[in-house]
Amino acid sequence: MGTYVVCPKPMTVRWSTYAQSRTAKPVKGMLTGPVTILQWSFVRDDQPARRRPRSKLALAIRDEVRISKRPGSA
């Protein structure tokens, strides 16, 4: 059984863009890391060690960061 974590669409870009539109100052973004997310989550008993879900979360967060760095994003 595989562990799937996906980022189907950006979760923070819309809010970051809105926040930036409200000020001329730079807006700092912050994303919660995979270890913190996993510590505050319930991993099913049939899942392998926490290493695999943690890695999958990290990849989804990486996708979010890449999307937020694109031109036109806040």
Backbone as CSV, one residue per row, in Angstrom:
resi,resn,N_x,N_y,N_z,CA_x,CA_y,CA_z,C_x,C_y,C_z
1,MET,0.843,-1.172,0.000,0.000,0.000,0.000,0.893,1.242,0.000
2,GLY,0.646,2.165,-0.880,1.473,3.364,-0.989,0.959,4.503,-0.134
3,THR,1.824,5.432,0.080,1.461,6.644,0.804,1.418,7.771,-0.213
4,TYR,0.274,8.432,-0.338,0.132,9.473,-1.343,-0.167,10.815,-0.685
5,VAL,0.635,11.774,-1.025,0.408,13.151,-0.609,0.587,13.977,-1.864
6,VAL,-0.405,14.739,-2.219,-0.311,15.541,-3.435,-0.673,16.988,-3.146
7,CYS,-0.183,17.849,-3.981,-0.518,19.270,-3.928,-1.238,19.575,-5.245
8,PRO,-2.569,19.324,-5.316,-3.280,19.462,-6.585,-3.357,20.894,-7.097
9,LYS,-3.332,21.846,-6.179,-3.324,23.254,-6.584,-2.675,24.045,-5.454
10,PRO,-2.167,25.217,-5.761,-1.514,26.025,-4.720,-2.472,26.329,-3.562
11,MET,-1.940,26.242,-2.354,-2.769,26.501,-1.174,-2.554,27.906,-0.624
12,THR,-1.397,28.494,-0.891,-1.067,29.766,-0.252,-0.907,30.931,-1.218
13,VAL,-0.782,30.669,-2.495,-0.485,31.722,-3.467,-1.581,32.784,-3.504
14,ARG,-2.833,32.372,-3.469,-3.929,33.339,-3.536,-3.890,34.309,-2.353
15,TRP,-3.668,33.764,-1.157,-3.608,34.620,0.024,-2.365,35.494,0.027
16,SER,-1.252,34.951,-0.438,-0.015,35.743,-0.504,-0.170,36.900,-1.479
17,THR,-0.802,36.624,-2.614,-1.035,37.662,-3.611,-1.942,38.751,-3.045
18,TYR,-2.988,38.341,-2.338,-3.889,39.307,-1.713,-3.137,40.156,-0.683
19,ALA,-2.358,39.502,0.184,-1.615,40.225,1.222,-0.661,41.234,0.591
20,GLN,0.022,40.832,-0.474,0.970,41.730,-1.132,0.248,42.908,-1.776
21,SER,-0.985,42.693,-2.244,-1.742,43.785,-2.875,-2.167,44.846,-1.864
22,ARG,-2.117,44.513,-0.582,-2.551,45.439,0.450,-1.435,46.310,0.998
23,THR,-0.177,46.092,0.541,0.948,46.859,1.059,2.051,46.991,0.015
24,ALA,2.832,48.048,0.146,3.991,48.220,-0.738,5.229,47.539,-0.141
25,LYS,5.128,47.145,1.118,6.254,46.482,1.785,6.303,45.010,1.379
26,PRO,7.469,44.388,1.477,7.556,42.950,1.169,6.717,42.124,2.150
27,VAL,6.121,41.078,1.647,5.331,40.170,2.468,6.116,38.881,2.617
28,LYS,6.281,38.450,3.848,7.017,37.223,4.119,6.030,36.065,4.235
29,GLY,6.355,34.984,3.572,5.519,33.792,3.654,6.175,32.747,4.526
30,MET,5.365,31.886,5.107,5.893,30.833,5.956,5.037,29.581,5.769
31,LEU,5.699,28.466,5.573,4.994,27.195,5.459,5.448,26.270,6.580
32,THR,4.521,25.517,7.113,4.855,24.535,8.133,5.608,23.382,7.486
33,GLY,6.646,22.913,8.141,7.474,21.840,7.600,6.849,20.461,7.774
34,PRO,7.401,19.475,7.059,6.825,18.131,7.063,6.876,17.435,8.421
35,VAL,7.914,17.665,9.204,8.005,17.012,10.514,6.906,17.533,11.436
36,THR,6.696,18.852,11.437,5.650,19.439,12.281,4.270,18.955,11.846
37,ILE,4.013,18.951,10.556,2.717,18.463,10.063,2.495,17.028,10.506
38,LEU,3.510,16.202,10.356,3.386,14.792,10.715,3.180,14.606,12.222
39,GLN,3.858,15.408,13.024,3.706,15.298,14.477,2.292,15.667,14.916
40,TRP,1.626,16.522,14.164,0.277,16.948,14.508,-0.787,16.175,13.731
41,SER,-0.379,15.072,13.098,-1.290,14.255,12.298,-1.404,12.857,12.883
42,PHE,-2.387,12.141,12.420,-2.564,10.751,12.812,-2.189,9.876,11.630
43,VAL,-1.063,9.188,11.740,-0.623,8.272,10.685,-1.272,6.930,10.957
44,ARG,-1.862,6.343,9.931,-2.543,5.061,10.088,-1.564,3.980,10.536
45,ASP,-2.060,3.026,11.282,-1.224,1.936,11.788,-0.667,1.059,10.684
46,ASP,-1.351,0.993,9.536,-0.872,0.130,8.455,0.192,0.808,7.586
47,GLN,0.561,2.024,7.915,1.582,2.738,7.156,2.970,2.395,7.673
48,PRO,3.966,2.442,6.786,5.334,2.171,7.220,5.826,3.273,8.166
49,ALA,7.046,3.159,8.565,7.641,4.144,9.470,7.340,5.556,8.984
50,ARG,7.445,6.504,9.864,7.105,7.893,9.543,7.991,8.498,8.467
51,ARG,9.085,7.849,8.131,9.999,8.396,7.126,9.305,8.588,5.780
52,ARG,8.521,7.611,5.349,7.868,7.713,4.033,6.837,8.838,3.992
53,PRO,5.895,8.889,4.947,4.940,10.019,4.902,5.642,11.369,5.014
54,ARG,6.694,11.444,5.818,7.428,12.705,5.976,8.032,13.129,4.641
55,SER,8.599,12.186,3.915,9.190,12.498,2.609,8.125,12.943,1.620
56,LYS,6.974,12.296,1.645,5.883,12.676,0.735,5.360,14.075,1.060
57,LEU,5.249,14.389,2.343,4.833,15.743,2.734,5.855,16.770,2.266
58,ALA,7.129,16.450,2.421,8.189,17.372,1.994,8.097,17.651,0.496
59,LEU,7.793,16.630,-0.303,7.669,16.828,-1.749,6.475,17.731,-2.080
60,ALA,5.360,17.563,-1.370,4.189,18.421,-1.607,4.495,19.865,-1.219
61,ILE,5.201,20.055,-0.114,5.574,21.410,0.310,6.540,22.022,-0.697
62,ARG,7.462,21.211,-1.209,8.392,21.698,-2.233,7.626,22.211,-3.450
63,ASP,6.599,21.473,-3.858,5.780,21.913,-4.998,5.133,23.265,-4.710
64,GLU,4.623,23.436,-3.497,3.996,24.707,-3.116,5.010,25.852,-3.180
65,VAL,6.212,25.601,-2.703,7.264,26.636,-2.733,7.606,26.988,-4.172
66,ARG,7.772,25.991,-5.028,8.097,26.251,-6.439,7.011,27.084,-7.113
67,ILE,5.769,26.754,-6.835,4.660,27.509,-7.426,4.666,28.945,-6.929
68,SER,4.932,29.135,-5.651,4.909,30.487,-5.084,6.073,31.348,-5.569
69,LYS,7.117,30.740,-6.082,8.261,31.497,-6.595,8.101,31.914,-8.054
70,ARG,7.090,31.430,-8.715,6.876,31.764,-10.127,6.561,33.240,-10.287
71,PRO,6.991,33.813,-11.413,6.644,35.215,-11.656,5.121,35.406,-11.641
72,GLY,4.693,36.494,-11.048,3.270,36.764,-10.947,2.663,36.316,-9.634
73,SER,3.367,35.424,-8.943,2.911,35.026,-7.609,3.446,36.055,-6.628
74,ALA,2.768,36.181,-5.525,3.168,37.197,-4.531,4.515,37.001,-4.031
